[in-house]
Amino acid sequence: MIPRLNKTNVRFGSIILIGLCLGYTVTVMTRLPWWTLFFVAAAWIGVGVKLRWGKPVNARYRKMWPWSLVPLSLWGVYVYLADSFGIVDLGAVFFHLQAGMAEHGGAGKMMSAVLYTLTMIGILAAVTWLSRHDQRWRLAERFFAILLLASNPLLYGLGQRSAAIVTDDGAWLDRRYKPPPVEELRDTPNLLILYLESIERTYSNELFGDAYADLNALGERGAVFEGVRQMNNTGWTMAGMIASQCGVPLMPAGLLHDSQFDPLSKVVPGVDCLGDILAARGYQLSYLGGASTQFAGKGLFYRGHQFNTVKGREDLEPLLEDPEYVNSWGLYDDTLYDITADEIRRLDKQENGPWGVVSLNLAGHAPNGYPSQSCVENQGEFDGQDILYSVECAAWLARDLVKRLESEGLLDNTLVVILSDHLTMRVSVWDQLTALDRDNTLIMLGNGIEPQRIRRDATMLDVFPTLLDALGFHLERDRAGLGTSLFSNNRTLVEAHGIEVLNERLREETALQHRLWEGISPQRRDPDELSQKPSQEPSQEQILETPADMADEVELIH
């Protein structure tokens, strides 16, 4: 027989659980240290005991279901996302729902999600018990439910995205889109792109010691770009790669008003990206990633944009001498870079035109990273939590790969681009990082690039035309996609308008979304067009822009 729980124990247990969870939420939503949750919990428990919550003087039990259960659950979802990733990006949530999350390596995240779910069930049970046993809670929780709904950033973000369908001008960004070049290259240098997962340039700050030292050493030999910031819809791996290879933010195909959550068959098919441009000029293109190409549509993107070879964990793991030498996401960087070097040797030996190789590592992946065994031998033991250890490992292995390839003459007439895919998510030095002005890594070596440091207000959108410029393409007004070459004197969109304006315009944008997903997303038809008879010509709507809107046409003066 199951013993009946004592009401006093349930009452105190409910108050304590809610207090601890409230304190934890405060630490997640602010920069307060984790131990302050106990002060918040103690204050809550003290008030609860003083006011006799759950045991009022004139107690009247009533079986009911609190209105706040759903709002509390939604807040639980938001706190989980904020605690896991640091910054909640709804674009990432929508895109991953569409592109697929098969073969992800987030086993730890799954355990965390289970723990959060069990905790939320406990909170909902506690609120229900207190509301049924205390008429004051029954009255107050109705207003509390409204407050929870109104204050939830998740619902605020959903509302902003849904409101895009009623905006007066949903084509501000699309009007600024510049198709990439079509002319032939006089010279066709090879191209090596090393995406370093979450290894942002902010780690070069003296606060983080020598973690970034090897990348600083590489940067002394080429162009280092400072100030490459992160705008909305460029803050996860696929979004960062698409921004830097296509010059556009990754707007998911099916936002709320599109009702389109079927699995994707293509990724941004409506724009020409780096692969399309280089393949048209005879490049042999390869993508090699430590994680699965099935996760988040990476395989769909690279195959759809004319890469000849696209390989991830499922293709590369059988090539390992030790099949057990993998992490939860996939290959460690040392084995990935050995395979990358072999691929470059193969392409160079074929002499079948210029080659381009894109590699995506894993060492810096939040929250703790996945340092390789070779780094343990070089740096000493890894404590399992220090992200700076993993950053140092990623930087050292990237520099070692470049040195190895150079020693074999494989980087002659080659542009080498080393960059982060996005800013890191929540890691062990999160508070220090978020207190600084953060920017992405972008280093370019070879192909005649002189050592220099270029400081510009830019985003990952500007990487695309900068890369094309470095390859030797002539760009009209130094622009491609929504970006501007950082080698030029022309303003970037951030320099002209500010990143807040860009993010605001992005939330209102619908035309660019349809451009990206042309052939997949439903075609937009204006209400005026639907109301016209077949014989009538569509009315021409005049879009008026202020001088500030057109400021991106102004040339920078140095």
N, C-alpha and C positions, 0 to 999 in steps of 0.2 A: 504494500500500500504506500502511495506517494504521500509524504507528510505535507500538511497544509502550511503554506508560508505565513509567518506572523505578519500582521498588518504593519507593525512598527518597523520591522525589518524592510518590508517592501517600500514603505514611505521614505525611510532614510536612504535606502538603496537608490530610489528614483531621484531624490534630490541630489545625491552625490554624483550619480552618473551624468545627470544633466549639467551639473556644475563643472565636472571635469571636461566634458565635451565642449561646453561654452568656452572654458579657458583655452582649450586646444585650438578652437576656431579663431580666437583672438590672436594667438601666436602665429597661426597660418596666414591670417589676413593682414598682419602687421609685421614689423621687423623686430618685435619684442623677442627676447631669448625664450627658449622652450620652457624654462623653469618658472616663468611668470604665470603659466597656466594654473599653478597651484594657488597663487594669490587670488586669481579670479575665481577659482573654484571655492576657495575658503570664504570669500566674500559672499558668493551665491549661497553656499551652505549655511552661513551665519544668518543671512536674511530669511532663508527658508525655515530654519529652526525657530527664529524669533517670531515669525508670523504664523507658525504652526501650519505650514503648507501640508495639505493632505489630511489634516486633523483639526479643522476649525472647531470653535466652541459649539456652534449649532450645525453639526455635520449632517448633510442630507445627501445620501447616495443616489445617483441617477445613472442608469446605464445609457451611455451615449458615445458617439464617435466624434472626437474633436475635429474642428474644421482645419486645424493647423497641420494635420498629418501629411497631406500632400505638399504644402509649402516647406515643411521641415525636410521632407525627403529630397526636394529639389535643392535645398541648401546643402544637404549632405552630399549630393552629386557635385555641387560646385566646390565644396571644401576638399573633396577627394581629388578633383582635377587640379585645384590650386596647389594642394600639398604635393602632388605627384610631379607636376610640370612647372610650377612657379607662376607661369602666365597661362591663363585659360584662353585658347584660341579656338573659337567656334568653327572657323574655316577648316582647321585641322580635323576637328571632330567630324564634320560633314564629309570631308574628302575621304577620310579613312573608312567611313561607313560605306561609301560608294566604291572606292578602289579596292577594298579588301584588306583584312588584317591577318590573313593566313600566314603561318610560319613566322609569327613575331617572336621576339626573344624576351618578352616581358614577364617571365615566370614570377619574378618578385612582385611586379605590379598586380598580377592575378591574386597572389596571397594577400596583398594589401587591400585589394578590392573586396575580398571575402571578409577580412577583418572589419573594414568600413561598413559592409552590409550588415554584419552581425551587430555592430555597435549601433547602427541606425535603427535596427529592429528593437534593440534595447531602449533607445531614446523614445521611439514611438510608443512602446509599451508603457514607459514611465510617464509620458505626457498623458496618455489615455487613463492610466490609473489615477493620477493626481486630479484630472478633470472630472472623473466620475465621483471622486470622494471629497472634492472641495468645490463648492459653488463659486468661490472667487476665481478659481482657475477656469471654470466653465465660462464665466463671463469674459475674463481677460483674454483667453486664448483666441477668441473670435477676432479681436482687434490685433492680436499678435499674428494671426494668420495673414491679415491684410498687410501688416508691416513686413513680414517675411517675403511676401510676393513682391512688394514694391521695392524692396532693398536688394533683391537677388541679382547680382551682375549677370548671371546666366540668362535670366529672362529679359534683362535689359538688352543684352546682345542679340537675343532672338528677335526682340521687337524692332531693333534697328535694321536687322537684315530683312525682316518682313516688310518694313516700311519702304524699302527700295522700290516697290512696285508703284508707289504713288508719288515718287519724286518728280519734280518739274523737269529736271534735266538729268537723265541717267546715262549720258554719253560723254561726260567731261574727259575722262581718261581715254576713251576710244578715239576721240577727235585728235588726241596727241600721239596716237600710235603711229609709228613710222616703220613700214615694211623693211626688212633687212635687205642688203645689197644683192644685186643679181649679176654684176660684172665678174669677169674672170680675174684670178690673181696672177700677177706677173711672176711672183715666186710662191712656192707652196711649202712653207715650213711644216714640219711635223708638229704635233700638239700632244702634250701630256698634261692632264688636269688631275690633281690630287685633292679630292674633297676630304678635309679632316673633320670628322664628326664633332660638332660643338666646340671646336678649338678656336674660340674667338680671340681677337687681338687684345682684348682687355686683360688677358692673362700675362701680357708683357709688362703690366704695371709692377713696380718694385714690391708691392704688397705680396706678390706671389713668387718671390725669389727667382730661381733659375728655371722655372717650369717651361718658359717660352724661349729659353736661350738658343736652342738649335734653330728655331725659326727666325730669330733675330739674326743669327749668323748667315742664314740663307738670304735674308732680306738685304744684307749689306752688299750683295753681288748683283742686285737688280732693283726693280721698282717696288716700293712698299707703299700701299695706299692706306691712308688713315681717314677715319670718318665714315666708313661704309656701314651705315646704320640699318636697323631692321624695321621696315614698315609692316603693316598688317598683311596677312596672307603670304608672308615669306618666311615664317618662323618655324618651319619644320623641314625635314630632309627633302621631301619631294618639292615643296614650295621653294626652298632655297635653290635647288638644282634648276627648276623651271625658270625662276627669276633670273638666274645667272646665265642660262643657256637660251632663253627665249625673250627676255626683257619685259616680262609681264608678271604680275602677282597671280598666284594660283587661286582663282575664284572657283569653288566647287561647282560641278555641273548642275547639281540639284539643290539649290537653296530651298527654303520652306515653301515659297510661292511657286516653285517648279514641280513639287511633288514627284521628284525623280530620284529614287534611291535604288534603282536597279543597278546591278554590277556594271562597271564601265567596260567597254570594249576597246576604247582608245583614250588617250590622255592628251588634252589640249590639241586636237587635230586641226584646229582652225588657224593656227599660226605656224610660220616657218621658224624652226629653232636651229641651234648650232649644227646638229646632225644633218638636217635637211640641206643647209648651206654647204657644208663640207662634202657631203656625199655627192652633191651635184658637180663638184669640182674634182671628183675622182679619189677622195680620201677613203681609206680603209679604216673603219671605225669599230672600236671595241669598248665595251663597258664591263668592268670587273668590280664586284662588290662583295664584302664579307657576309652580308645578310642576304636573305632570300630575295630574289627578284619578284616573287609573288606578293610580297608585302608592300602595300601602299601604291601599287601600280607601277613600280620601277621598271619591270620588264615590258609592260605595255607602252610606257613612255619611250624607252630607248629603241625598242623594235619599231614602234610607230613612227619614229623620227630617223629611220634609215641607218641605224647602227647594224653592222654586219654580224658582230659577235656580242651577245648579251649573256653574261654568266654571273650567277650568285651562288649562295651556299649550296643549293641542291646540285649544281653543276661542278663546283670546285671541291666539295668535301670528299668525293671519291678519289681525288688526286692526292690527298694527303698521305704521307708515309705513316703517320699515326692518326687513325680515324677518331681517336678519343680526344685529340688536341683541338677542341672547339669550345666555344662558350655558348651561352643560351641564345645569343643572337646569330652566331655563325663563326667565321674564321677569325683567328687572331691576326693582327696586322703583319707580323713577321712572315707568316705563310702567305697571306694575301699579296704582300709586296714581292715575295719570291715568284709567285705566279704571274704578277704584273710584269716583272722583269722578263720572264720567259715569253710572255705575249709580245712584248716590244721586240725581243730578239727575233721572234717568228715573223713579225710584220716587216722588220728591217731586212731580214734575209730574203723575203719574197721579192722585194724591189718592184712591188706592184702599185707604184704611186705613193704619195704621202700617206702617213698614218695619223690617227688620232686615238688616244687611249684615255678613258676616264676611269678613275678608281675612287671608290668610296670606302673609307676605313671604319673601324668600330671603337678604337681604343678610348676615345673621349666621351663615349655615350653615357649620359646621365642615368642613374645618380652617382655611380662610383667609378665608372669606366671599366675597360677590359684590357688591362696591360698584358703584353705578351711575355712568354717565358724568357725571351732574350732580354727584355727589360728588367726582369727580376735578376738576371745574371749581371746586368749592367748597373742597376740602381739599388739592389738589395731587396729585401722582402717587402711585399705590398700588404698593407694592413686591411685591405678590403673596403676602405671607405674614402681615403684621401684622393680626391679628384686631381690634385696637383701632381701626384705621382703618375696618373694616367695621361695627363696633359704632357708632362715631360717625356713619357714613353712615346706618345704619338709624334711629337716633334722630332725626337731623336731618330725614330724609324723612317720618317719622311726624309729627313736630311741624309740618312744613310742610303736610302734608295737612290736619291739624286746623285750622290757621290759614286755609287756603284755603276749606275748607267753612264755617267760621264767618263769614268775610267775605262769603259768599254767602247767609248766613242759613239754611243747610241743616242746621245742628245745633241749631236752636231746638227745645225740647222733645225733646231727644235725650240718651240716656245713652251716653257714650263710654267704652269699656273698652279699655285698652292693657295687654297682658300678654305674657310669654314663654310659648312652648308647653312648654318644659322647660329644664332647666339645659343649658349647652353641653357638647358632647363635646370630645375632645382638640383643643386649639388652641395657638397660640404662647405664651400666658401660662398654660398649664395648671398649672404648678407653683405660681404665685402664687394662682390661683383655688382650687385644692384645699387650700391652707394656710389658707383663710378659712372662716367659717361662711357657706355659700352659700344663697341663696334666690331665688325667682322674682320677676320684675317683675309687679306688679298695681297699676294706677292707674285710678281712675274719676273722670270729669268730667261735669258737667252734671246735669240733672234734679234740681236742688235740693241737690246734694251739697256740703256745706261743706268748705273746705280743712282737712285734718286728716291726721295720721300715726297709723296704727293698728298697734301692734306685738302680734302674736299668734303662738303656736306653731300653725301650720296646714299644710295641704297643698293641692295643686290640687283636691282633692275639695271643699274649702270655698269655692272660687270660685263653684261652681254656686249654692248658696243665697244667697251674698252678692250675686251678680248679680240673682237673682230678687227679693231684698229691695230692692235699689236700683231695680228696675223698679216696685216698689209692691205686689208680691204679699204676702199674709199667709201666713206659714209657721208650721205647728204646731211650737211650741217652737223656732222659728227654724232648722228643719232641713229638708233635702231631700237625697235620695240618702243618702250617708254623710257629708255635710258639714254644717257649721253656719255660719250667717251671721256674718261677722266684724264686722258692725255691732252684733251682739247681745252680751249678757252670758253666754250659755251656752257651755259648754266645747266645744271641738273634740275629736275623738277623740285627736289628738296630745296635747293638754293633759291629757286624762284618763288616757291610757295610755302615752304615749311612742311615738315613731316606730318604735323597735325592736320593740315589742309588735305594732304594726300590721303591720309587715313579716312578723313571725313568724306571725301569724294569717292573713295573706294566703297564705303558703305552704301552710297547712293547709286553706284554704277550698275547698270544692267546691260548696256550695249557691248562693253568689253567682254562681259561674261558670255554673251551670245557669239561673239567673235571667236573666243577660245574654244567653245564647244560646238562650233558650226557643224551641222550634220548629226549631232547627238542630242543637243538640247532642243526643246520645242521652240519653234520660230515665233518671235514676238510680233503681234499685230496691234497697231495703235487703235484705240476706240474710234477715232475719226475715220480711219480707213475702213473699219467694219461697218460704219453707218453710211458710207457713201455707196451710191449706185454704181454698177459696173462702168457706166459711161463717164462718170465723173473722174477728173484727175485728182489725185491726193493733194491736200493742202500742204503748202510748204511752211513749216514752222520755223520762225526765226529765233535762233539762239543768240542771246546777247551776253557778251562777256565783258567784265570790267578790265581795266588796264592791269590789275593785279592778276586776273586769270590768264592774261596773255604774257605775263612777265617772263615766261620761259623762253620767249623769242629774243630776249635781250642778251647780248654777248657780255661775258665777264671781262672786266678790265683789271689786269694785274699791275 
